[in-house]
Every structure is written in C-alpha cells, then in structure tokens.
C-alpha cells in the first residue's frame, strides 16, 4: 500500500504572468480567469501552481519538464530558446524557458492535448531514488540495462507517463524551482521511510514541507483529521 499519492506540481518563477502564459501554451493547460497564476487541465493532478519567488535561477535545474511538441520552432515562437539542438545522437532538444530554466522538447508527428511526457529529476543515485519514491507513491520501477537512468511508471494519479531519475555528478546546492506535492493520511510514515521535515504546517502555510533522501523538496497535504491527530501527538 502506498504511503502517499501524487497531487500536483509547482514552479517557482520571477514573473508569474509571463511564465503562466508560457507553460500554459507549452503544456496545453489554461489559467482560470479568477486565478491567473495557476494552470489547470481536465484532471486535478494536472494542476501546476506558478509561485512568485524573490530569488532568480542561478544554477542548472535539478528538476525539469520533458514535453511533446510539433516542432522546436513552435517552442521558440512561444518564448523558449535552444540550448542543445537535436542531433543523430540526441533525439531531443534541450531548451530554456523565458527565465532560463531548462526543459527538453521531443518532436512528435502527433501531439496530445496535454503535452507533459515526464518529470525528470537529477540524481546521485537514480535507482535508489526511483525505488524510494515507488515506495511512497506506488508504481513500477523501469530501467534499460544499457541506460544510466531509472523511471517510475503506472503511478496512481500521475497524469504524465514517466517520472525519471537521471545521474549527474554535481550535488544539489539550492532549492529546486520545480517541485511536486503529495497527499497522505499521515506524515509520520513518510518520515519513518526517510523523508526529512523541513517546515511543518503553521499559521502561514497549510501543508508540511519535506525533502526526499537527496534533498528534493516536496509538500505533504494531510486531511483535517490527520492534522488534528498530528498536532496532539
């Protein structure tokens, strides 16, 4: 039985209006008129919260989106820039969004309405990370013997096909600008499994901020009854 369930995604930005428009067009999501800094789709799990933060992007993002597109030129027209083009050895283009955040574009003949194909996370130990998250949110761990990355698929509630963990040599140094939220019945089993509590729910925020074994931030939302029990413990 899973300890948590995927809820939604969050993106830290400097200019919410620009980035909401950009990611809405890239991913096939829309911003409601009464809440212009959130993107929604046909399922709650496709929600992406666009959060204004004071700090600019300073290093390569350890969490990025991989997206379907009709063409790289289409992404450029929306405001993206090419960092590394498609080649015979690399069948995707590494792009940057209007604020310099990396993402990857995969050209397809047929592009679905919702165009997020996977969430990619840089990792020191991809297999350990994939298996740890599978223990929390369920799903199957995938791996090809000749490839260095691992992935999760068939994760309950996950609105995109894959959640990938790829090896990188550099350590995590700053807060991720993209993170995910989960719901859970109880916080303690997540902490017992190896999550770290960075900030508990307080008068300012209605969720618990945690980190996985490699320091990737994620937020945990508990039902009211569980919150009351947690407060009494």
C-alpha positions as CSV (number, residue, x, y, z in Angstrom):
1,X,0.0,0.0,0.0
2,X,1.4,3.4,-0.9
3,X,2.1,6.0,1.8
4,X,1.2,9.0,-0.4
5,X,-0.4,10.0,-3.7
6,X,0.8,12.4,-6.3
7,X,-1.2,15.7,-6.0
8,X,0.2,18.4,-8.4
9,X,3.2,20.4,-9.5
10,X,4.6,23.8,-8.5
11,X,7.0,26.1,-10.4
12,X,8.9,28.9,-8.8
13,X,9.2,32.0,-11.1
14,X,10.2,35.6,-11.1
15,X,7.4,36.8,-13.4
16,X,4.2,34.8,-12.9
17,X,2.3,36.4,-15.8
18,X,5.0,35.6,-18.3
19,X,5.6,32.1,-17.1
20,X,1.9,31.1,-16.7
21,X,1.3,32.1,-20.3
22,X,4.4,30.3,-21.5
23,X,3.9,27.0,-19.7
24,X,0.2,27.0,-20.4
25,X,0.9,27.2,-24.1
26,X,3.7,24.7,-24.0
27,X,1.8,22.1,-21.9
28,X,-1.7,22.6,-23.2
29,X,-3.1,23.9,-19.9
30,X,-5.2,27.0,-19.1
31,X,-5.3,29.6,-16.3
32,X,-8.8,30.3,-14.8
33,X,-9.9,33.9,-15.0
34,X,-10.3,34.1,-11.2
35,X,-6.9,32.6,-10.5
36,X,-4.4,33.6,-13.3
37,X,-1.3,32.2,-11.6
38,X,-2.4,28.5,-11.7
39,X,-2.6,26.2,-14.7
40,X,-5.4,23.5,-14.8
41,X,-6.3,20.7,-17.1
42,X,-9.1,18.1,-17.2
43,X,-7.9,16.4,-14.0
44,X,-6.9,17.9,-10.7
45,X,-3.5,16.2,-10.9
46,X,-2.6,18.2,-14.0
47,X,-2.7,21.4,-11.9
48,X,0.6,23.5,-11.9
49,X,0.9,26.3,-9.3
50,X,3.0,29.2,-10.6
51,X,4.7,30.7,-7.5
52,X,6.5,34.0,-7.4
53,X,9.8,33.9,-5.6
54,X,12.4,36.7,-5.0
55,X,15.5,34.6,-5.9
56,X,16.4,34.2,-9.6
57,X,17.5,31.0,-11.2
58,X,21.3,30.7,-10.7
59,X,22.2,27.1,-11.4
60,X,21.1,24.2,-13.7
61,X,17.7,23.0,-12.6
62,X,17.8,19.5,-11.0
63,X,14.1,19.0,-11.8
64,X,12.8,19.8,-15.3
65,X,9.9,19.0,-17.7
66,X,10.1,16.9,-20.8
67,X,7.4,17.9,-23.3
68,X,5.9,16.8,-26.6
69,X,5.9,19.4,-29.4
70,X,5.1,19.6,-33.1
71,X,8.5,21.3,-33.7
72,X,11.3,23.1,-31.9
73,X,10.4,26.2,-33.8
74,X,7.0,26.1,-32.2
75,X,8.6,26.2,-28.7
76,X,10.8,29.1,-29.9
77,X,7.8,31.0,-31.0
78,X,6.3,30.6,-27.6
79,X,9.4,32.1,-25.9
80,X,11.8,29.2,-25.5
81,X,15.5,29.2,-26.6
82,X,17.5,26.2,-27.9
83,X,20.4,25.3,-25.6
84,X,21.4,22.0,-27.3
85,X,19.7,21.0,-30.6
86,X,18.5,17.6,-31.8
87,X,21.3,15.5,-33.3
88,X,21.8,12.0,-34.5
89,X,23.0,11.1,-31.0
90,X,20.4,13.1,-29.1
91,X,16.7,12.8,-30.2
92,X,15.5,15.7,-28.1
93,X,16.4,19.4,-27.9
94,X,17.5,20.9,-24.6
95,X,15.6,24.2,-24.3
96,X,15.3,27.1,-21.8
97,X,12.1,28.8,-20.8
98,X,11.9,32.7,-20.7
99,X,13.6,32.7,-17.3
100,X,16.4,30.4,-18.3
101,X,15.1,27.2,-16.8
102,X,15.9,24.0,-18.7
103,X,13.4,21.6,-20.2
104,X,13.5,19.1,-23.1
105,X,11.5,19.2,-26.3
106,X,10.6,15.9,-28.1
107,X,9.3,16.4,-31.6
108,X,6.3,14.1,-32.4
109,X,4.1,13.8,-35.5
110,X,1.0,13.5,-33.3
111,X,1.0,15.7,-30.1
112,X,-1.6,15.1,-27.4
113,X,-3.6,17.9,-25.9
114,X,-1.7,17.6,-22.6
115,X,2.0,17.7,-23.5
116,X,3.9,16.9,-20.4
117,X,5.5,13.5,-21.1
118,X,7.7,13.2,-18.0
119,X,9.2,14.8,-14.9
120,X,12.9,14.4,-14.9
121,X,15.0,14.6,-11.7
122,X,18.8,14.8,-11.5
123,X,20.1,12.3,-9.0
124,X,23.3,11.0,-7.4
125,X,21.7,7.5,-7.0
126,X,18.9,7.1,-9.6
127,X,18.0,3.6,-8.7
128,X,17.7,4.3,-5.0
129,X,15.7,7.4,-5.7
130,X,13.3,5.7,-8.1
131,X,12.7,2.8,-5.6
132,X,12.3,5.2,-2.7
133,X,9.6,7.2,-4.5
134,X,7.9,4.0,-5.7
135,X,7.7,3.0,-2.0
136,X,5.9,6.3,-1.3
137,X,3.6,6.8,-4.2
138,X,3.5,3.3,-5.9
139,X,4.1,2.4,-9.5
140,X,6.7,0.3,-11.3
141,X,10.4,1.0,-11.5
142,X,11.7,0.8,-15.1
143,X,15.3,0.5,-16.3
144,X,17.1,-0.4,-19.5
145,X,20.4,-2.3,-18.9
146,X,22.4,0.0,-21.3
147,X,20.9,3.2,-19.9
148,X,22.0,5.0,-16.7
149,X,18.6,6.3,-15.7
150,X,15.6,4.7,-13.9
151,X,12.0,5.7,-14.0
152,X,8.6,5.2,-12.4
153,X,5.5,4.4,-14.5
154,X,2.0,3.3,-13.7
155,X,2.0,5.6,-10.6
156,X,-1.6,6.0,-9.2
157,X,-2.8,9.5,-10.0
158,X,0.3,10.6,-12.0
159,X,-1.1,12.5,-15.1
160,X,2.0,12.0,-17.2
161,X,3.6,8.7,-18.2
162,X,7.0,8.8,-16.6
163,X,8.9,10.1,-13.6
164,X,12.6,9.8,-14.4
165,X,15.7,9.9,-12.3
166,X,18.9,10.6,-14.2
167,X,22.5,10.5,-12.9
168,X,24.5,13.7,-12.6
169,X,27.9,14.4,-10.9
170,X,27.1,17.7,-9.3
171,X,25.4,17.9,-5.9
172,X,22.2,19.8,-5.1
173,X,23.1,23.3,-3.9
174,X,19.9,25.4,-4.0
175,X,16.1,24.9,-3.6
176,X,14.5,23.3,-6.6
177,X,12.4,25.7,-8.7
178,X,10.1,22.8,-9.7
179,X,8.7,20.5,-7.0
180,X,5.7,18.2,-6.5
181,X,3.0,17.9,-3.9
182,X,1.5,14.7,-2.4
183,X,-1.4,13.9,-0.2
184,X,-1.1,11.4,2.6
185,X,-3.2,10.1,5.5
186,X,-0.3,10.6,8.0
187,X,3.0,12.3,7.9
188,X,4.9,10.0,10.3
189,X,5.2,7.0,7.9
190,X,6.8,9.3,5.3
191,X,9.3,10.5,7.9
192,X,9.9,6.9,9.0
193,X,10.6,5.9,5.4
194,X,13.4,8.5,5.1
195,X,11.8,11.9,4.3
196,X,13.0,14.9,6.2
197,X,10.6,17.5,7.6
198,X,11.9,21.0,6.5
199,X,9.0,23.0,7.7
200,X,5.8,21.9,9.5
201,X,2.4,23.3,8.8
202,X,1.9,26.6,10.6
203,X,-0.2,29.8,10.5
204,X,1.3,30.8,7.2
205,X,1.2,27.5,5.2
206,X,-1.4,24.7,5.2
207,X,1.0,21.9,4.4
208,X,4.2,20.3,5.5
209,X,7.4,20.9,3.5
210,X,9.6,17.8,3.3
211,X,12.6,16.6,1.4
212,X,13.4,13.2,0.0
213,X,16.7,11.4,0.7
214,X,18.6,13.5,-1.9
215,X,17.1,16.8,-0.6
216,X,14.4,17.3,-3.2
217,X,11.7,19.4,-1.7
218,X,8.1,18.2,-1.8
219,X,4.9,19.3,0.1
220,X,2.7,16.9,2.0
221,X,-1.0,17.7,2.4
222,X,-2.9,15.8,5.2
223,X,-6.7,15.5,5.7
224,X,-8.0,17.6,8.6
225,X,-8.4,14.7,10.9
226,X,-4.8,13.6,10.4
227,X,-3.7,17.2,11.0
228,X,-5.5,17.3,14.3
229,X,-4.0,13.9,15.4
230,X,-0.6,15.1,14.3
231,X,-0.9,18.2,16.4
232,X,-1.9,16.2,19.5
233,X,1.0,13.8,19.2
